[in-house]
Amino acid sequence: MNRQSIKGLVQPDRVHRSVYTDPALFELEMDRIFGRAWLIVGHDSQVPNPGDFFTTRMGREPVIVTRHTDGSVRVLVNRCAHRGARVCEAAAGTTREFVCAYHGWAYGTDGRLCGLPLPQGYERPPAESTGGGLASVPRVDAYRGFVFASLAAQGPTLAEFLGPLRASFDDFVERAPEGAVEVAGGVFKHAYQGNWKLVLENHNDTVHPAFVHASSIWAAREQPAGEGYSEIGVRQMLQNGAPWDVWENTGLWVAGYGHSWMGDYHDDRRLVAALDHPAFAEYRAALERRLGREGVARVLGERRFNSIVYPNCSFMSQFRQLRIVHPIAVDRTAVHAYSFRLKGAPEGMFRDTIAFSNVVNGTGSPILTDDLEVYERAQSGLGARRSDWVYLGRGHGQDVPDPGGALRGGTGTSEIHIRNQLAAWLEYMTAEA
Amino acid sequence: MAAATSVETRSEVEQFLYHEAWLLDHGRLDEWLGLFTEDATYWIPLQASQSDPLTASSIVYDDRRLLEVRVRQFQHPRAHARTPAPRTVHQISNVHVLEAEGELRVASTLVLLEYRQERQRVWGARVEHRLRRTRDGLRIAAKRIDLVNSEAELDGIVCIF
């Protein structure tokens, strides 16, 4: 498909269904979007010491993220320079080198070839013929501990790419009494039979909870109040049933490169640290030691729910959750969901985080499973050939400029974030290489 | 330990587990919920050999209250992920009474066939029940289901194990 015909697929308030269903477009996306954009790969705390590593994917590219002996974070393609086998099978660990199972080629944590059998059998040094070792992802950078990499050698800096969305990462980290967060508590890996864009479009969609989550909202409303482990989860289900005026008045902002974030719709004192529930007293005191009283009010007063870094990240700074989107095929997507510990916060805060994650991101969650079901229905419906267009007109023409360098939806129920994602999609897909 | 378990106890436990499976395979979720004690937990760990449900995430970790919410949700007409509800067959085997003093600790293996929306899924799990003797007979104080593929990339889970 040529660039001119791709241009016709995204219009101001609608998008062609093939953007979600065409395998050829998906292949182009892997090159032009996932092959160019900054992609989040993880967090500093997953590789605290030299030799630490974890494996993940950038789009479909299998990679190893390592902490090299010089302290730098490297992102290496998980593919032996010799015959192409993966050299690392572990999800995470610590090592001095990666040794290929096939013929024993060995690589350092910077990817450099450091050993192979029978070196005398080669006409030229194998390192020369194979590019020196494991391919390195050309650009790696981090913002506030969140590690990004880009498969393209050229492009905007990470700071330019993130733009005003950096404030959401600031919010994430500033909430920790020690000013740092760490990945903890395991990784959910859920998947659905649908295009990767569906999950990113859903996270800042404030009209969907009343419909998609109707059953869990109702079930929670019928439940007598109680305390203990389940309190966080039940309260979160209840909050999804907020009335329309709350959603309408929840801020929704977009920025360059397809990013967006929403304000917060929560008013439950037990869920929101800014609202002064006694459960947060110890946490607030710990935070106050670093920030002072005014600092605490400023940091906790920053109320954001989902922030989306297009095209592969969605996180909840206030609720210590981060999701990485892994496209697998045009109609298959996996999402990995991480929880974070606020360093220096009381253990109870982390238990709240886990209780929240189970109910919001758990593969058996009463909330998430209904989202996944709806993505699959969307994918299935979009296969219908008699209708070509997906309508995205809610709030179109009502966007307002915002001083932070962003644009704000006229109301919180605008589809501005989806239009913005597709504008970025079009930009990536039609830019001359 | 198992050797000391009487034939009567083993038979009683097996019949209890079969009855639980029968309730689930017939969609009798309220009666199934009635098998649990007020302080019960229903746990599907995320990690193999996970030791703690409170400081690490779980595919499902429900106390009695969340389990009630779940069962109620499943019966709502707009429980999309359960509409239509999955049809299941629970195949229980290798029943092994690990402890018979006080609360019974019972290990079993489960193969579950789930059918929904033109798709059949097969689940395998090691299951452990803690069963308490009450005036109403045996009741479940804790149920832990270790799916063999708990760490895989999994589609949403809406059946009950």
Interface residues (C-beta under 8 A of the other chain):
Chain A: A184 G185 G186 V187 F188 K189 H190 A191 Y192 Q193 F211 V212 A214 S215 S216 W218 A219 A220 E222 Q223 G226 G228 Y229 S230 G233 V234 M237 A334 S339 E347 F350 R351 I354 A355 S357 N358 V359 N361 G362 T363 G364 S365 P366 L368 T369 D370 L372 E373 V374 R377
Chain B: I44 L46 Q47 Q50 L54 T55 A56 S57 S58 I59 V60 Y61 D62 D63 R65 L66 E68 V69 R70 R72 Q73 H76 P77 R78 A79 H80 A81 E151 A152 E153 L154 D155 G156 I157 V158
